[in-house]
Amino acid sequence: MKLTNNKLAQAIQIGLVAGVASIAFAGVASAQDSNTDQTTEKKEETTKSVGKVTVTGSRLKRADVEGATPVTVMTKADLDQTGKTSVADVLRDVPAASTGNFRPQSGSSAQALATIDLGGLGSGRTLVLIDGRRMPKAPFAADSNDVNSIPAAAIERVEILTDGASAVYGSDAIGGVVNVITRKDFNGAEVRYGIGQTAVTGGDTAEFSATFGASGDRGSILAGVNSTERGMVFTRDQIGYVQGVSVYGNNYRVYNQNTGVLETAPKAVPGFACDSNGFWKTSSGTCSFDFNSVAANEASIKTKGMFARGEYNINDNWSVYMNGSVNNVESFGRYAPVPGLFIVGDNTPNDIIKGDGKSTALYHRLAAFGNRDTTTDANVYDGLLGFKGRVWDKVDLDFGVRRSEYTYKSTGTGYTVNPLVVAAMESGAYNVRDPFNANKPDVTATISQDSYFKVDEMFAIANFDLFEMAGGTSNAVLGAEYRKEDFKDTYDQLSEAGLIDGSAGNSSGGDRTVGSAFFEWLFPVAKTLDFTLAGRFDKYSDYGSDFSPKVSVRWQPLSRLTIRGSYGEGFRAPDLSIITQKRTFSAESVRDPRTCQVFGGTAAQCQTASVQVDTYSIANPDMASEQSKQYSIGFAVDPTDWFNATVDYRNIQISDRIRQFTAQTLINRTNDPSLGSIPAGLGVVRNADGSIRYIEMGYGNEGDLEAKYLDAVLRTRFSLGAGNMRNQLAIAKVVDYTIDGSDDQSGTMGLPDMRATLTNTYNVGDWTFGTSHNYIAGQSDSTGTVGGYTLNNVFTTWNAPWNATVQVGVNNIGDRYPELVSYDGRPWNFYLYDAYGRTVYFRYTQRF
């Protein structure tokens, strides 16, 4: 949806800049007295007001807001002030997301997916929770959670733990935890509507939500609906667009079917002008196709859903509660028409050199059959029934059952069936010299992918006090969980058989059960010193068991200084897709001089040139879990009423990594065994002439990873003129990042050694003015160099007298774009940066 009045949009931008700039001249800052704003009370006063709470990273209830592990909290107000419509968009700016996050990519097998990756360790090592319970995984990317499926309207706050938490939550928490806390106490009704317009065509946003809540003496209920939308962005409309170069235009090579050798370099098919409908002639005379002119870079995303939560007090000691939600995520993406290599026999209608006794290999783009369009439809269901109560006047119990399910369906049109295309070419029904002939043969197919990930879960947690110590009451948590995971990812039969041109993939599926028992035990040794022991035992039905211990210490030598540290061990189990995947075909681009020379390249060219070879991905049912050790140490200090800070150092070590052995890795190790061994079942198979016949690639356990981080958050609050000013600077520094003892990779392309955010808000009466600044450090290696990158955002919020809030803002007010350095097939790093340009947004919230 667009803001059609450009003059209005420009006026909003100018007004915001003027409003925020005026803050600097409003008065001289002075230290704010603690009784002028209830939200700026000292930590000791805040602790008294909130009582005992449970903070992410622990299941213990305690009164200390600043715990023994580093937790960053983003409140609902913080989320609103970003102007972002989805949780996924907000999490992309989190400094701890060192390498950025995967986001919806047109044409990708995970087109609708958005993930969170803390520390650059991979989204499979970051655990996402909803109210302390794990989300179902996306079945089409079975080691990751899809944060697109989280309804923003249901969120009260987001807590991010950057310390490992396997001892508390189990597998997947090596890199950290993102815990989404939903709204529970809300009375009244609220309706929200918002729109946003990007400078780049196609990326506009829209949002709507309605929430209702009521409570009484015996219970409460909260329910709501929500929807968000972001449009599709075509490659031709974004920065970095260049005319696509591909040998899969309309070219041929002589193919000796007896030796399996391609005997000539690619040449343009004679009789075709190659100057229309995306086809164009290169300087070398080959016929190329501009795939960038029709393909989309970013898929469109639409979400909608409903949620409800209710709690009923059975008596003074017991209550029953229910959580339920249904969320839908739809996407649409477009890729260029099917490219393919088709071999036709001698003297057939499309044979270029007839009578030579050899076949013709056609590198052809089937543009006449249209673009490849992919539509995905995902539904996430989550239902929980639980009971909370107290027994023996000292033990708090929480137990229940839960069912969550992520179902996914993908449909692709414009794809072709390889044997039918070859038959049509050999019979003359399809003429490569006239690919837009109206009498096109019926060679297309609609492909599909149906997937689900189901989790049935039972849990029970007991929280109780044990005895008194010098520092207070020693309390503990004992818990048990049982869950069954059922996973299936099914492709259509033609795709499974490898008969579809321009697509790859094969089915996988399986199930497992996981039984867990865990404990936490707090020892308050003194008023200023306590430590916590924790441990968790997980038993997997398909590979074995693991135990994860953890110890954390909290010392408060001064009333305004807290020193904290922790040490823990963890693990990550291989996901079901890895150990159950069927053999899957793909055509991988690799560097292999022997194959390149057989294909017709010169010795000099083949030192750097890539070739495309048949590759198959296979399962590894014998994989083990990877192991981790992590420790952290830090402090929290609030020396004055107007300033506080936290600084934390953490170290994470992973051994026996779950890693993919790519086609290129296997080639390199085949050519040079000193680079490492090759797991059983994987390898490179060559023809008699030395060229690659096919490659078997897959996953295995190998190698170590060590990452070191330094995180700091500095906060200030002042009175400024008639209002109050708040500032927060959050910095995430990657100190060192090494794989298998290699050189430090921090600061190289894709892994900036620093990310930071600075937020400033000024409240005066019913008005709030704010700015935020997101910084990504520069990166450099042999592939290129990019400089430091900062986006500046501004917003204004007005609390209207009719119980409404109006917010207008501009994200990326300077209309800045990332530098053009190719990364993972795109002209810039698609995970770290977006290229929407200046985004103007408007949001209206009405409360009743």
ZAMARGU-4260 file (C-alpha; in steps of 0.2 Angstrom, whole numbers, plus 5000, padded with zeros to 4 digits):
<rodrens>
0) 5000/5000/5000 | 5007/5017/4995 | 5006/5034/5003 | 5000/5042/4987 | 5002/5060/4993
5) 5020/5063/4991 | 5019/5081/4996 | 5012/5075/5013 | 5026/5063/5015 | 5039/5076/5012
10) 5030/5088/5024 | 5031/5074/5037 | 5049/5071/5034 | 5053/5090/5036 | 5043/5092/5051
15) 5051/5077/5060 | 5068/5084/5056 | 5064/5101/5063 | 5055/5093/5078 | 5070/5082/5083
20) 5083/5096/5079 | 5073/5108/5091 | 5078/5096/5106 | 5095/5102/5105 | 5090/5120/5109
25) 5076/5116/5122 | 5087/5119/5137 | 5102/5114/5147 | 5102/5095/5153 | 5103/5092/5172
30) 5102/5077/5182 | 5084/5071/5184 | 5077/5069/5201 | 5071/5051/5204 | 5054/5057/5210
35) 5050/5067/5194 | 5046/5051/5183 | 5041/5034/5190 | 5049/5025/5176 | 5066/5031/5181
40) 5066/5025/5199 | 5082/5017/5206 | 5085/4998/5204 | 5081/4995/5222 | 5065/5004/5221
45) 5060/4995/5205 | 5064/4978/5213 | 5052/4982/5227 | 5038/4986/5215 | 5039/4971/5204
50) 5041/4957/5217 | 5048/4940/5211 | 5050/4938/5193 | 5056/4925/5181 | 5069/4931/5169
55) 5075/4923/5152 | 5090/4911/5156 | 5083/4905/5172 | 5067/4897/5178 | 5070/4903/5196
60) 5059/4917/5203 | 5069/4930/5211 | 5068/4948/5216 | 5084/4954/5207 | 5081/4963/5191
65) 5099/4962/5186 | 5103/4943/5186 | 5119/4933/5184 | 5117/4932/5165 | 5116/4946/5152
70) 5098/4949/5146 | 5093/4963/5134 | 5074/4968/5136 | 5064/4977/5122 | 5048/4982/5129
75) 5032/4985/5118 | 5036/5004/5118 | 5053/5000/5112 | 5046/4989/5098 | 5033/5002/5093
80) 5046/5016/5092 | 5056/5007/5078 | 5041/5009/5066 | 5044/4991/5060 | 5028/4981/5057
85) 5035/4964/5061 | 5046/4955/5074 | 5057/4949/5060 | 5061/4967/5055 | 5065/4973/5072
90) 5076/4958/5076 | 5087/4962/5060 | 5093/4978/5069 | 5098/4969/5085 | 5117/4972/5088
95) 5120/4954/5094 | 5114/4948/5077 | 5132/4949/5071 | 5131/4943/5053 | 5113/4948/5050
100) 5098/4937/5048 | 5090/4927/5034 | 5075/4936/5027 | 5062/4932/5013 | 5071/4929/4997
105) 5062/4927/4980 | 5066/4910/4972 | 5074/4903/4988 | 5068/4886/4994 | 5065/4895/5010
110) 5056/4910/5002 | 5045/4915/5016 | 5058/4912/5030 | 5064/4925/5043 | 5076/4919/5056
115) 5087/4926/5071 | 5105/4922/5072 | 5114/4928/5088 | 5133/4930/5087 | 5134/4924/5069
120) 5134/4906/5075 | 5119/4901/5064 | 5100/4902/5067 | 5100/4883/5071 | 5110/4888/5087
125) 5098/4902/5092 | 5083/4895/5102 | 5066/4905/5100 | 5054/4904/5114 | 5036/4910/5116
130) 5033/4913/5135 | 5047/4901/5139 | 5042/4887/5128 | 5050/4883/5111 | 5042/4888/5094
135) 5039/4874/5081 | 5053/4874/5068 | 5049/4879/5050 | 5048/4862/5041 | 5056/4868/5025
140) 5071/4874/5035 | 5070/4862/5049 | 5084/4868/5060 | 5077/4886/5061 | 5062/4895/5069
145) 5052/4907/5058 | 5050/4923/5067 | 5038/4929/5053 | 5025/4918/5061 | 5026/4928/5078
150) 5011/4940/5079 | 5018/4958/5084 | 5001/4963/5092 | 5002/4949/5105 | 5019/4954/5111
155) 5022/4962/5128 | 5041/4962/5127 | 5056/4953/5119 | 5070/4946/5130 | 5087/4942/5122
160) 5099/4931/5131 | 5116/4931/5123 | 5123/4918/5135 | 5122/4899/5132 | 5106/4892/5140
165) 5106/4873/5136 | 5106/4869/5154 | 5089/4878/5156 | 5080/4876/5139 | 5090/4861/5131
170) 5096/4859/5113 | 5098/4874/5101 | 5102/4887/5114 | 5121/4887/5111 | 5121/4904/5104
175) 5108/4912/5115 | 5089/4913/5117 | 5076/4925/5111 | 5060/4924/5122 | 5045/4932/5116
180) 5033/4937/5131 | 5015/4939/5126 | 5003/4951/5134 | 4994/4945/5149 | 4986/4959/5158
185) 4976/4971/5147 | 4959/4979/5150 | 4949/4987/5137 | 4951/4987/5118 | 4964/4994/5106
190) 4964/4995/5087 | 4980/5000/5077 | 4982/5004/5059 | 4998/5009/5050 | 5006/5011/5033
195) 5024/5014/5026 | 5031/5019/5010 | 5049/5015/5004 | 5059/5025/4992 | 5062/5009/4982
200) 5047/5003/4972 | 5038/4988/4980 | 5043/4987/4998 | 5028/4996/5005 | 5021/4990/5022
205) 5004/4989/5030 | 4998/4983/5047 | 4982/4981/5057 | 4978/4974/5074 | 4964/4974/5086
210) 4966/4968/5104 | 4953/4966/5118 | 4956/4962/5136 | 4945/4960/5152 | 4948/4954/5170
215) 4939/4951/5186 | 4940/4944/5203 | 4941/4926/5196 | 4951/4928/5180 | 4956/4937/5164
220) 4955/4935/5145 | 4965/4943/5131 | 4961/4941/5113 | 4966/4949/5097 | 4969/4948/5078
225) 4983/4955/5068 | 4989/4957/5050 | 5005/4964/5042 | 5011/4965/5024 | 5026/4970/5014
230) 5026/4970/4995 | 5038/4961/4983 | 5054/4970/4977 | 5060/4966/4959 | 5079/4965/4956
235) 5077/4978/4942 | 5070/4991/4955 | 5084/4990/4967 | 5102/4996/4968 | 5115/4985/4959
240) 5104/4980/4945 | 5114/4975/4930 | 5110/4965/4914 | 5110/4947/4919 | 5123/4936/4911
245) 5120/4918/4908 | 5126/4905/4896 | 5108/4898/4898 | 5102/4910/4884 | 5102/4901/4867
250) 5119/4893/4865 | 5125/4876/4859 | 5140/4865/4861 | 5145/4849/4851 | 5143/4834/4862
255) 5152/4818/4859 | 5140/4805/4866 | 5153/4791/4865 | 5166/4800/4876 | 5155/4811/4886
260) 5165/4826/4881 | 5159/4843/4876 | 5171/4847/4862 | 5168/4866/4858 | 5165/4882/4868
265) 5148/4889/4869 | 5141/4898/4853 | 5125/4907/4849 | 5112/4896/4841 | 5111/4902/4822
270) 5095/4908/4815 | 5090/4917/4831 | 5093/4936/4833 | 5095/4936/4852 | 5089/4954/4854
275) 5071/4953/4861 | 5061/4947/4876 | 5076/4947/4888 | 5089/4939/4876 | 5104/4949/4871
280) 5121/4946/4863 | 5137/4947/4873 | 5153/4955/4866 | 5160/4937/4863 | 5145/4933/4853
285) 5136/4921/4864 | 5117/4923/4867 | 5113/4928/4885 | 5097/4931/4894 | 5094/4945/4907
290) 5086/4936/4921 | 5088/4951/4932 | 5075/4960/4922 | 5061/4949/4927 | 5066/4941/4943
295) 5061/4948/4961 | 5074/4950/4974 | 5063/4950/4989 | 5047/4940/4990 | 5031/4948/4996
300) 5025/4943/5014 | 5008/4944/5021 | 5004/4938/5038 | 4987/4937/5048 | 4982/4928/5064
305) 4973/4928/5080 | 4978/4924/5098 | 4969/4922/5114 | 4974/4919/5132 | 4963/4916/5147
310) 4966/4912/5166 | 4953/4907/5178 | 4956/4906/5197 | 4949/4890/5203 | 4952/4895/5221
315) 4965/4905/5231 | 4979/4892/5227 | 4975/4886/5210 | 4972/4893/5193 | 4970/4886/5175
320) 4976/4895/5160 | 4975/4893/5141 | 4985/4900/5127 | 4980/4898/5109 | 4985/4906/5092
325) 4983/4903/5074 | 4995/4913/5062 | 4996/4912/5043 | 5011/4918/5033 | 5009/4919/5014
330) 5023/4924/5001 | 5025/4926/4983 | 5041/4926/4973 | 5046/4926/4955 | 5061/4919/4946
335) 5066/4920/4928 | 5061/4907/4915 | 5068/4890/4916 | 5086/4888/4911 | 5092/4871/4906
340) 5105/4860/4897 | 5096/4849/4884 | 5105/4836/4873 | 5098/4832/4856 | 5104/4818/4844
345) 5112/4820/4827 | 5101/4824/4813 | 5086/4829/4824 | 5077/4845/4820 | 5086/4855/4833
350) 5104/4848/4830 | 5115/4862/4825 | 5128/4853/4815 | 5119/4838/4806 | 5128/4823/4800
355) 5143/4824/4811 | 5138/4809/4821 | 5138/4819/4837 | 5124/4827/4848 | 5121/4845/4852
360) 5121/4851/4869 | 5108/4866/4870 | 5111/4879/4884 | 5093/4886/4882 | 5081/4898/4892
365) 5063/4892/4890 | 5057/4910/4890 | 5041/4905/4880 | 5034/4896/4895 | 5034/4911/4906
370) 5042/4915/4923 | 5044/4903/4937 | 5032/4909/4951 | 5031/4902/4968 | 5017/4904/4981
375) 5019/4898/4999 | 5006/4896/5012 | 5010/4892/5030 | 4999/4890/5045 | 5006/4890/5063
380) 4994/4883/5077 | 4999/4883/5095 | 4988/4878/5110 | 4992/4876/5128 | 4982/4871/5143
385) 4991/4873/5160 | 4988/4873/5179 | 4997/4884/5192 | 4995/4882/5210 | 5003/4879/5227
390) 5004/4864/5238 | 5010/4861/5256 | 5010/4880/5257 | 5028/4881/5250 | 5029/4873/5233
395) 5023/4882/5217 | 5018/4870/5203 | 5016/4874/5184 | 5011/4859/5173 | 5002/4857/5157
400) 5001/4850/5139 | 5004/4859/5123 | 5002/4856/5104 | 5011/4866/5091 | 5011/4863/5072
405) 5019/4872/5058 | 5011/4867/5041 | 5018/4873/5024 | 5013/4872/5006 | 5023/4879/4992
410) 5017/4879/4974 | 5027/4883/4958 | 5022/4887/4941 | 5031/4889/4925 | 5042/4874/4927
415) 5046/4861/4914 | 5048/4842/4913 | 5065/4838/4906 | 5061/4822/4896 | 5046/4831/4888
420) 5057/4846/4883 | 5070/4835/4876 | 5057/4825/4866 | 5049/4841/4860 | 5066/4847/4854
425) 5070/4830/4845 | 5053/4829/4837 | 5054/4848/4831 | 5038/4852/4841 | 5049/4865/4850
430) 5061/4875/4839 | 5075/4883/4848 | 5078/4895/4833 | 5060/4902/4836 | 5057/4900/4855
435) 5042/4911/4855 | 5032/4901/4842 | 5014/4902/4848 | 5012/4883/4846 | 5021/4878/4861
440) 5021/4860/4866 | 5014/4855/4883 | 5030/4852/4893 | 5026/4862/4909 | 5022/4856/4926
445) 5016/4863/4943 | 5027/4858/4957 | 5023/4857/4975 | 5030/4855/4992 | 5020/4850/5007
450) 5028/4850/5024 | 5024/4850/5043 | 5033/4851/5059 | 5022/4845/5074 | 5026/4845/5093
455) 5016/4837/5106 | 5023/4842/5123 | 5020/4839/5142 | 5029/4848/5156 | 5029/4850/5174
460) 5039/4863/5185 | 5040/4864/5204 | 5048/4880/5212 | 5050/4879/5230 | 5060/4887/5245
465) 5072/4875/5254 | 5081/4884/5268 | 5088/4900/5275 | 5106/4906/5272 | 5115/4921/5276
470) 5110/4930/5261 | 5091/4924/5261 | 5081/4910/5256 | 5089/4896/5245 | 5076/4891/5232
475) 5076/4878/5218 | 5067/4872/5203 | 5064/4854/5197 | 5056/4851/5181 | 5053/4838/5168
480) 5047/4839/5150 | 5042/4826/5136 | 5040/4831/5118 | 5037/4821/5102 | 5043/4830/5086
485) 5035/4824/5070 | 5042/4831/5054 | 5039/4829/5035 | 5044/4838/5020 | 5037/4831/5004
490) 5040/4836/4986 | 5030/4831/4971 | 5035/4815/4962 | 5042/4823/4947 | 5054/4834/4958
495) 5058/4819/4968 | 5063/4810/4952 | 5074/4824/4947 | 5064/4827/4931 | 5060/4846/4934
500) 5071/4859/4925 | 5075/4874/4936 | 5071/4867/4952 | 5079/4855/4965 | 5074/4846/4981
505) 5068/4830/4988 | 5058/4824/5002 | 5063/4820/5020 | 5054/4816/5036 | 5054/4807/5053
510) 5050/4808/5071 | 5059/4808/5088 | 5054/4809/5106 | 5064/4819/5119 | 5063/4817/5137
515) 5071/4830/5149 | 5074/4833/5167 | 5082/4848/5174 | 5085/4858/5190 | 5091/4875/5196
520) 5097/4879/5214 | 5100/4896/5221 | 5113/4898/5235 | 5112/4916/5243 | 5129/4914/5252
525) 5128/4932/5258 | 5117/4947/5255 | 5129/4953/5242 | 5134/4936/5235 | 5124/4921/5227
530) 5127/4907/5215 | 5116/4896/5205 | 5119/4878/5200 | 5109/4871/5185 | 5109/4855/5175
535) 5098/4847/5162 | 5098/4829/5155 | 5090/4826/5138 | 5087/4809/5130 | 5084/4808/5111
540) 5076/4793/5104 | 5086/4793/5088 | 5104/4797/5093 | 5107/4796/5112 | 5107/4808/5127
545) 5117/4823/5133 | 5119/4832/5150 | 5121/4851/5151 | 5128/4858/5167 | 5129/4877/5172
550) 5135/4887/5186 | 5133/4906/5188 | 5138/4919/5201 | 5132/4936/5206 | 5142/4947/5217
555) 5136/4964/5223 | 5151/4972/5232 | 5143/4989/5231 | 5125/4994/5231 | 5127/5001/5214
560) 5138/4988/5207 | 5135/4970/5202 | 5148/4958/5195 | 5142/4942/5187 | 5149/4927/5178
565) 5144/4910/5172 | 5151/4894/5165 | 5141/4881/5156 | 5141/4866/5144 | 5129/4863/5130
570) 5125/4853/5114 | 5115/4853/5098 | 5106/4838/5091 | 5106/4835/5072 | 5090/4841/5066
575) 5078/4828/5058 | 5080/4835/5040 | 5098/4831/5040 | 5097/4813/5046 | 5081/4809/5035
580) 5084/4818/5019 | 5081/4808/5003 | 5095/4810/4989 | 5092/4827/4981 | 5099/4833/4965
585) 5106/4851/4961 | 5118/4858/4949 | 5132/4867/4959 | 5144/4879/4952 | 5162/4874/4957
590) 5180/4877/4953 | 5188/4862/4946 | 5202/4864/4932 | 5201/4847/4925 | 5182/4848/4922
595) 5184/4865/4915 | 5197/4860/4903 | 5186/4845/4897 | 5172/4858/4895 | 5182/4868/4883
600) 5191/4881/4894 | 5209/4885/4892 | 5222/4881/4906 | 5223/4899/4911 | 5204/4902/4911
605) 5201/4886/4921 | 5212/4892/4936 | 5197/4904/4941 | 5182/4899/4930 | 5167/4890/4938
610) 5158/4875/4930 | 5141/4868/4934 | 5141/4849/4939 | 5128/4837/4944 | 5127/4836/4963
615) 5117/4826/4975 | 5114/4829/4994 | 5112/4814/5005 | 5107/4811/5023 | 5118/4805/5037
620) 5109/4795/5050 | 5124/4792/5060 | 5128/4810/5065 | 5131/4814/5083 | 5127/4830/5092
625) 5139/4845/5093 | 5146/4850/5110 | 5149/4867/5117 | 5157/4876/5132 | 5153/4894/5136
630) 5158/4907/5149 | 5154/4925/5152 | 5159/4938/5165 | 5153/4956/5166 | 5146/4969/5177
635) 5131/4981/5179 | 5134/4998/5187 | 5122/5013/5191 | 5133/5026/5199 | 5120/5040/5198
640) 5102/5041/5196 | 5104/5047/5178 | 5117/5034/5172 | 5118/5015/5172 | 5128/5003/5161
645) 5131/4984/5158 | 5147/4977/5151 | 5149/4958/5147 | 5162/4947/5139 | 5157/4930/5133
650) 5166/4915/5125 | 5158/4901/5116 | 5167/4886/5110 | 5159/4872/5099 | 5167/4856/5095
655) 5162/4842/5083 | 5152/4855/5073 | 5137/4849/5063 | 5143/4856/5046 | 5139/4854/5028
660) 5153/4846/5017 | 5149/4857/5001 | 5153/4852/4983 | 5168/4863/4983 | 5175/4857/5000
665) 5174/4839/4993 | 5183/4844/4977 | 5197/4852/4987 | 5199/4838/4998 | 5199/4825/4984
670) 5213/4835/4975 | 5223/4838/4991 | 5220/4825/5005 | 5230/4835/5017 | 5215/4847/5019
675) 5205/4834/5028 | 5196/4818/5027 | 5180/4815/5018 | 5165/4807/5028 | 5159/4790/5022
680) 5147/4790/5008 | 5152/4807/5002 | 5164/4811/4988 | 5168/4816/4970 | 5165/4803/4956
685) 5175/4807/4940 | 5173/4801/4921 | 5188/4793/4912 | 5193/4810/4905 | 5195/4817/4923
690) 5179/4828/4922 | 5167/4827/4937 | 5153/4815/4934 | 5144/4819/4950 | 5146/4824/4968
695) 5139/4816/4984 | 5138/4830/4997 | 5130/4830/5014 | 5133/4834/5033 | 5145/4827/5046
700) 5153/4831/5063 | 5170/4840/5061 | 5180/4854/5067 | 5179/4868/5081 | 5172/4885/5082
705) 5177/4898/5095 | 5169/4915/5096 | 5173/4929/5108 | 5161/4944/5111 | 5161/4960/5121
710) 5144/4968/5124 | 5140/4985/5132 | 5124/4995/5135 | 5125/5013/5142 | 5109/5022/5147
715) 5106/5040/5153 | 5091/5050/5158 | 5090/5069/5161 | 5077/5082/5163 | 5078/5094/5148
720) 5068/5110/5148 | 5050/5105/5152 | 5053/5087/5147 | 5064/5071/5150 | 5077/5065/5139
725) 5082/5046/5138 | 5097/5039/5129 | 5103/5021/5126 | 5119/5015/5117 | 5120/4996/5114
730) 5137/4989/5107 | 5140/4972/5101 | 5159/4968/5098 | 5165/4952/5090 | 5182/4951/5098
735) 5188/4935/5089 | 5179/4922/5078 | 5189/4907/5072 | 5185/4890/5064 | 5197/4876/5065
740) 5210/4887/5072 | 5210/4898/5057 | 5214/4917/5057 | 5202/4928/5066 | 5187/4931/5054
745) 5179/4946/5063 | 5179/4961/5051 | 5179/4950/5036 | 5165/4951/5023 | 5149/4946/5031
750) 5155/4947/5049 | 5157/4965/5055 | 5167/4966/5071 | 5155/4978/5078 | 5136/4983/5077
755) 5128/4996/5088 | 5112/5006/5090 | 5109/5023/5098 | 5092/5028/5103 | 5086/5045/5110
760) 5069/5050/5116 | 5062/5066/5122 | 5046/5067/5131 | 5037/5083/5134 | 5018/5083/5139
765) 5009/5073/5126 | 5023/5072/5114 | 5038/5061/5111 | 5052/5065/5099 | 5065/5052/5095
770) 5079/5047/5085 | 5088/5030/5082 | 5105/5026/5074 | 5110/5009/5068 | 5128/5006/5064
775) 5137/4991/5056 | 5156/4991/5055 | 5165/4990/5039 | 5172/4973/5032 | 5186/4968/5021
780) 5194/4953/5014 | 5200/4946/4997 | 5182/4947/4990 | 5180/4966/4993 | 5179/4980/5005
785) 5164/4989/5012 | 5165/5004/5024 | 5155/5008/5040 | 5136/5010/5038 | 5124/5020/5048
790) 5106/5022/5046 | 5097/5037/5055 | 5079/5036/5059 | 5067/5049/5067 | 5049/5048/5074
795) 5036/5059/5083 | 5022/5052/5094 | 5007/5062/5100 | 4995/5056/5113 | 4979/5063/5108
800) 4966/5068/5121 | 4953/5056/5114 | 4964/5041/5120 | 4973/5039/5104 | 4991/5039/5099
805) 4997/5045/5082 | 5015/5041/5076 | 5024/5047/5061 | 5042/5043/5057 | 5055/5041/5044
810) 5067/5027/5044 | 5084/5029/5034 | 5080/5048/5033 | 5096/5050/5023 | 5091/5038/5010
815) 5107/5028/5012 | 5110/5011/5003 | 5123/4998/5005 | 5139/4997/4995 | 5139/4986/4980
820) 5150/4971/4984 | 5144/4954/4978 | 5139/4943/4992 | 5131/4926/4991 | 5124/4929/4974
825) 5117/4946/4977 | 5125/4963/4973 | 5126/4967/4992 | 5124/4957/5008 | 5106/4953/5009
830) 5107/4947/5027 | 5115/4963/5035 | 5108/4977/5025 | 5091/4981/5017 | 5090/4992/5001
835) 5072/5000/5004 | 5079/5017/5005 | 5070/5031/5014 | 5054/5024/5022 | 5040/5035/5028
840) 5027/5028/5040 | 5011/5032/5049 | 5003/5023/5063 | 4987/5027/5072 | 4982/5018/5088
845) 4964/5020/5096 | 4961/5014/5114 | 4943/5011/5121
</rodrens>
